[in-house]
């Protein structure tokens, strides 16, 4: 298994967007990173993202470029203070996974 960790793109301030979706710059940066990953032939089976709007949008942009063979889905356990060991135990060791 390969495990890729990607931070979400730059988000909008809360006073502009209460859900803090991606800013135009965040979308552009994420698209650029997705294209680089595609050109490096990064092969992922699944893309997992947190419940945050900015993470979902980042995952969608990456999925568009990388075409995961299995799924793109929202999962619990990716918040900053979540238990990493518990989340790691839920990963499939036979699948290349990208986490946002």
N, C-alpha and C positions, 0 to 999 in steps of 0.2 A: 504494500500500500504506500502510495505517496500522499502526503498531506500538505495542502497548500493553504496558507493563511493570508487573507486579504482584508485590509481595513476598508470600510465603506468610504465612498468618495466624500468630498467636502459637502457639508449640508448647509441648508439655509438656516438663518437664526430663528429662534423660537417665535420672536415677535413678527416675523415675516410669514413663517409657516409653522403652525403649532405642532405638526407631525415631523418637522425638520427633514423634509425630503431633500434630494440632492439639488445643489445649486447648478447653474449652467457650467461653472468651472468644474464642479464635481462630476457631472455627466461627461464632460470632455476628457478629464483626466482618467476616468474609469474606462471610457471607450479606447483611449490610447493604451492603457495597461492591458485591456482585453485583446487588442490587436497584437501587442508584443507577445502575450502568452500564446496566442494562436500561431504566430510565426515561429515560436519555439516548440510548436507541436505538443503543447501541454495537453495531456489526455486525462480527462476526469470522468468518473462514472456518475458522481453526484455533486451538486452544489447545495450546501446547507447554509441558511442565513438566520439571523436573529429576528425577533419580532419588530424591530425598528424599520420604519419606512425607508430610510436611507440604505439600510442593509439589503432590503428586498430589491430595491431599484438597482443597486450595485450588482447583486446576484443575477438579476435579469439581463443586464448589459453583458456580464461575463458569459452567461449561458448562451446568449445570442452568438457570440464569437466562438465559444469552445464546444458547443453542442454536446453536453453531457449525455452519456449513454443511458443513464437511469433516470435521474430526477433532479428537480430544483425544488427544495422545500424549506419551509419555516420550521425551526426546531427550538425547543427550550434548552437552556444550559449555556448560552453564549453571551450572557450579560457579564459585565466586568467582575462582579463578585461571586459568580457561580462557581461551583465545585468542578474544577478541571478534571479531576480523577473520575468523577461520576460520569461526566460527559464523554471522556475518552473511552470508557468502558462500553459506551453505546455505539461506537464506530465499528463498521465492518472492515476487518483487516484485509479483505480481498478486493476492496474497492478504492480506487484513487478518489480522494475527496478534497473539495475546495470549501473552506469555511469563510464566511463573511461575517 
